[in-house]
């Protein structure tokens, strides 16, 4: 439990320093969140930080993950 909080704290800290890197660590390279974070950081540093922290803290990545494999019983 404490390890999860520590990882979240480090992701937020990295997202403040370099927003796309924080989102990359949370979602991976080819995700829509990473692309949006990269674009917002290029357009302006502060919107990139705000979006990165929002995505890391508020958006649940498991909500969008779908398992297409259904085992036969």
N, CA, C and O atoms as a DFTB+ gen file, in Angstrom:
292 C
 N C O
     1  1       0.822      -1.184       0.000
     2  2       0.000       0.000       0.000
     3  2       0.870       1.253       0.000
     4  3       0.614       2.189      -0.758
     5  1       1.880       1.273       0.834
     6  2       2.751       2.440       0.883
     7  2       3.579       2.551      -0.395
     8  3       3.916       3.654      -0.825
     9  1       3.903       1.422      -0.993
    10  2       4.668       1.437      -2.232
    11  2       3.876       2.085      -3.358
    12  3       4.448       2.801      -4.180
    13  1       2.556       1.842      -3.408
    14  2       1.715       2.460      -4.424
    15  2       1.680       3.974      -4.255
    16  3       1.721       4.710      -5.240
    17  1       1.605       4.435      -3.026
    18  2       1.595       5.871      -2.766
    19  2       2.924       6.502      -3.127
    20  3       2.967       7.623      -3.636
    21  1       3.998       5.794      -2.868
    22  2       5.327       6.294      -3.205
    23  2       5.493       6.405      -4.717
    24  3       6.029       7.394      -5.218
    25  1       5.033       5.390      -5.439
    26  2       5.111       5.426      -6.902
    27  2       4.263       6.549      -7.466
    28  3       4.680       7.225      -8.406
    29  1       3.076       6.758      -6.905
    30  2       2.220       7.847      -7.354
    31  2       2.875       9.194      -7.089
    32  3       2.822      10.088      -7.934
    33  1       3.488       9.343      -5.928
    34  2       4.181      10.589      -5.601
    35  2       5.330      10.845      -6.573
    36  3       5.509      11.974      -7.032
    37  1       6.102       9.826      -6.889
    38  2       7.211       9.990      -7.826
    39  2       6.719      10.302      -9.234
    40  3       7.339      11.102      -9.935
    41  1       5.624       9.689      -9.661
    42  2       5.060      10.006     -10.976
    43  2       4.593      11.446     -11.043
    44  3       4.795      12.113     -12.058
    45  1       3.969      11.941      -9.977
    46  2       3.532      13.337      -9.946
    47  2       4.728      14.270      -9.951
    48  3       4.713      15.290     -10.639
    49  1       5.753      13.938      -9.202
    50  2       6.961      14.767      -9.171
    51  2       7.634      14.811     -10.542
    52  3       8.065      15.875     -10.985
    53  1       7.724      13.690     -11.202
    54  2       8.295      13.653     -12.549
    55  2       7.400      14.403     -13.531
    56  3       7.900      15.054     -14.449
    57  1       6.073      14.318     -13.347
    58  2       5.145      15.030     -14.224
    59  2       5.271      16.537     -14.067
    60  3       5.016      17.275     -15.019
    61  1       5.655      17.006     -12.900
    62  2       5.872      18.443     -12.718
    63  2       7.148      18.875     -13.417
    64  3       7.198      19.948     -14.018
    65  1       8.172      18.049     -13.343
    66  2       9.449      18.402     -13.975
    67  2       9.360      18.255     -15.492
    68  3       9.747      19.165     -16.226
    69  1       8.856      17.121     -15.963
    70  2       8.734      16.855     -17.396
    71  2       7.430      16.080     -17.626
    72  3       7.403      14.856     -17.500
    73  1       6.348      16.799     -17.964
    74  2       5.015      16.174     -18.017
    75  2       4.889      14.938     -18.906
    76  3       4.290      13.959     -18.460
    77  1       5.416      14.916     -20.136
    78  2       5.240      13.694     -20.935
    79  2       5.916      12.462     -20.326
    80  3       5.440      11.342     -20.516
    81  1       6.997      12.653     -19.610
    82  2       7.676      11.517     -18.990
    83  2       6.834      10.906     -17.883
    84  3       6.790       9.684     -17.742
    85  1       6.171      11.735     -17.100
    86  2       5.285      11.215     -16.056
    87  2       4.124      10.428     -16.629
    88  3       3.754       9.382     -16.095
    89  1       3.540      10.928     -17.725
    90  2       2.437      10.217     -18.366
    91  2       2.950       8.941     -19.029
    92  3       2.265       7.918     -19.017
    93  1       4.140       8.993     -19.600
    94  2       4.751       7.810     -20.208
    95  2       4.948       6.704     -19.179
    96  3       4.679       5.539     -19.473
    97  1       5.405       7.040     -17.994
    98  2       5.621       6.037     -16.964
    99  2       4.308       5.415     -16.493
   100  3       4.284       4.265     -16.054
   101  1       3.229       6.170     -16.584
   102  2       1.938       5.671     -16.107
   103  2       1.170       4.897     -17.182
   104  3       0.514       3.902     -16.876
   105  1       1.248       5.352     -18.448
   106  2       0.426       4.772     -19.507
   107  2       1.211       4.078     -20.613
   108  3       0.670       3.194     -21.278
   109  1       2.457       4.446     -20.827
   110  2       3.217       3.891     -21.936
   111  2       3.373       4.900     -23.053
   112  3       2.836       6.005     -22.988
   113  1       4.114       4.511     -24.080
   114  2       4.517       5.443     -25.123
   115  2       3.425       5.747     -26.136
   116  3       3.249       6.907     -26.509
   117  1       2.706       4.768     -26.580
   118  2       1.776       4.962     -27.702
   119  2       0.339       5.146     -27.245
   120  3      -0.584       4.708     -27.932
   121  1       0.132       5.778     -26.113
   122  2      -1.229       5.998     -25.639
   123  2      -1.696       7.394     -26.026
   124  3      -0.884       8.281     -26.291
   125  1      -2.985       7.575     -26.055
   126  2      -3.560       8.874     -26.386
   127  2      -3.206       9.907     -25.322
   128  3      -2.979      11.072     -25.648
   129  1      -3.154       9.503     -24.064
   130  2      -2.808      10.420     -22.987
   131  2      -1.398      10.965     -23.156
   132  3      -1.151      12.148     -22.921
   133  1      -0.472      10.096     -23.565
   134  2       0.905      10.538     -23.781
   135  2       0.987      11.545     -24.922
   136  3       1.681      12.555     -24.810
   137  1       0.285      11.278     -26.016
   138  2       0.313      12.194     -27.169
   139  2      -0.278      13.552     -26.816
   140  3       0.258      14.587     -27.211
   141  1      -1.376      13.551     -26.077
   142  2      -1.982      14.813     -25.660
   143  2      -1.049      15.568     -24.722
   144  3      -0.902      16.785     -24.841
   145  1      -0.427      14.867     -23.805
   146  2       0.504      15.506     -22.884
   147  2       1.704      16.096     -23.618
   148  3       2.151      17.198     -23.299
   149  1       2.218      15.371     -24.590
   150  2       3.340      15.873     -25.378
   151  2       2.946      17.129     -26.153
   152  3       3.698      18.104     -26.185
   153  1       1.783      17.105     -26.770
   154  2       1.305      18.257     -27.527
   155  2       1.076      19.467     -26.623
   156  3       1.470      20.580     -26.970
   157  1       0.448      19.261     -25.476
   158  2       0.213      20.381     -24.563
   159  2       1.509      20.929     -23.991
   160  3       1.616      22.133     -23.761
   161  1       2.488      20.080     -23.759
   162  2       3.768      20.549     -23.247
   163  2       4.511      21.346     -24.305
   164  3       5.192      22.319     -23.981
   165  1       4.390      20.947     -25.569
   166  2       5.017      21.713     -26.647
   167  2       4.344      23.072     -26.785
   168  3       5.019      24.083     -26.983
   169  1       3.017      23.103     -26.682
   170  2       2.285      24.364     -26.821
   171  2       2.444      25.272     -25.608
   172  3       2.427      26.496     -25.743
   173  1       2.596      24.694     -24.446
   174  2       2.778      25.478     -23.229
   175  2       3.100      24.558     -22.074
   176  3       2.467      23.515     -21.909
   177  1       4.064      24.929     -21.285
   178  2       4.548      24.058     -20.217
   179  2       3.497      23.873     -19.118
   180  3       3.305      22.757     -18.636
   181  1       2.827      24.931     -18.722
   182  2       1.850      24.865     -17.633
   183  2       0.638      23.994     -17.998
   184  3       0.230      23.171     -17.179
   185  1       0.041      24.142     -19.207
   186  2      -1.055      23.214     -19.547
   187  2      -0.606      21.755     -19.587
   188  3      -1.386      20.861     -19.260
   189  1       0.628      21.508     -19.978
   190  2       1.157      20.146     -19.962
   191  2       1.238      19.581     -18.563
   192  3       0.925      18.412     -18.339
   193  1       1.657      20.410     -17.618
   194  2       1.738      19.973     -16.218
   195  2       0.349      19.683     -15.665
   196  3       0.133      18.657     -15.020
   197  1      -0.585      20.585     -15.916
   198  2      -1.940      20.410     -15.401
   199  2      -2.566      19.132     -15.955
   200  3      -3.161      18.354     -15.211
   201  1      -2.429      18.921     -17.257
   202  2      -3.006      17.719     -17.864
   203  2      -2.328      16.451     -17.346
   204  3      -3.003      15.462     -17.064
   205  1      -1.022      16.471     -17.220
   206  2      -0.298      15.281     -16.762
   207  2      -0.703      14.898     -15.346
   208  3      -0.918      13.720     -15.059
   209  1      -0.810      15.879     -14.462
   210  2      -1.210      15.567     -13.085
   211  2      -2.649      15.076     -13.055
   212  3      -2.970      14.140     -12.322
   213  1      -3.513      15.695     -13.841
   214  2      -4.909      15.243     -13.898
   215  2      -5.000      13.795     -14.377
   216  3      -5.722      12.989     -13.790
   217  1      -4.275      13.467     -15.435
   218  2      -4.339      12.123     -15.995
   219  2      -3.769      11.092     -15.027
   220  3      -4.301       9.987     -14.917
   221  1      -2.713      11.435     -14.339
   222  2      -2.095      10.484     -13.414
   223  2      -2.978      10.250     -12.192
   224  3      -3.106       9.118     -11.726
   225  1      -3.588      11.313     -11.673
   226  2      -4.339      11.194     -10.427
   227  2      -5.792      10.782     -10.660
   228  3      -6.303       9.919      -9.946
   229  1      -6.465      11.378     -11.639
   230  2      -7.914      11.227     -11.742
   231  2      -8.375      10.137     -12.701
   232  3      -9.413       9.521     -12.461
   233  1      -7.650       9.881     -13.762
   234  2      -8.109       8.930     -14.768
   235  2      -7.614       7.539     -14.411
   236  3      -6.429       7.342     -14.143
   237  1      -8.522       6.584     -14.409
   238  2      -8.195       5.201     -14.076
   239  2      -7.884       4.446     -15.368
   240  3      -8.781       4.290     -16.197
   241  1      -6.655       3.972     -15.578
   242  2      -6.333       3.284     -16.827
   243  2      -7.036       1.948     -16.989
   244  3      -7.214       1.488     -18.117
   245  1      -7.442       1.307     -15.896
   246  2      -8.118       0.014     -15.984
   247  2      -9.537       0.148     -16.511
   248  3     -10.121      -0.831     -16.976
   249  1     -10.089       1.336     -16.445
   250  2     -11.446       1.549     -16.925
   251  2     -11.535       1.376     -18.436
   252  3     -12.570       0.952     -18.951
   253  1     -10.466       1.700     -19.147
   254  2     -10.467       1.628     -20.594
   255  2      -9.885       0.330     -21.126
   256  3      -9.954       0.077     -22.328
   257  1      -9.325      -0.481     -20.280
   258  2      -8.705      -1.728     -20.702
   259  2      -9.786      -2.785     -20.873
   260  3     -10.590      -3.024     -19.972
   261  1      -9.791      -3.407     -22.032
   262  2     -10.785      -4.431     -22.313
   263  2     -10.073      -5.753     -22.586
   264  3      -9.030      -5.795     -23.239
   265  1     -10.646      -6.799     -22.084
   266  2     -10.123      -8.130     -22.370
   267  2     -10.992      -8.745     -23.454
   268  3     -12.159      -9.062     -23.220
   269  1     -10.426      -8.909     -24.626
   270  2     -11.157      -9.491     -25.732
   271  2     -11.100     -11.009     -25.718
   272  3     -11.873     -11.673     -26.410
   273  1     -10.194     -11.548     -24.939
   274  2     -10.077     -12.995     -24.840
   275  2     -11.051     -13.505     -23.776
   276  3     -10.939     -13.168     -22.597
   277  1     -11.987     -14.304     -24.208
   278  2     -12.941     -14.907     -23.281
   279  2     -12.705     -16.411     -23.325
   280  3     -12.953     -17.045     -24.350
   281  1     -12.234     -16.982     -22.237
   282  2     -11.949     -18.428     -22.265
   283  2     -13.231     -19.255     -22.367
   284  3     -14.275     -18.915     -21.810
   285  1     -13.100     -20.335     -23.092
   286  2     -14.232     -21.263     -23.215
   287  2     -14.281     -22.162     -22.001
   288  3     -13.263     -22.720     -21.594
   289  1     -15.442     -22.303     -21.431
   290  2     -15.566     -23.082     -20.197
   291  2     -15.711     -24.540     -20.438
   292  3     -15.825     -25.314     -19.488
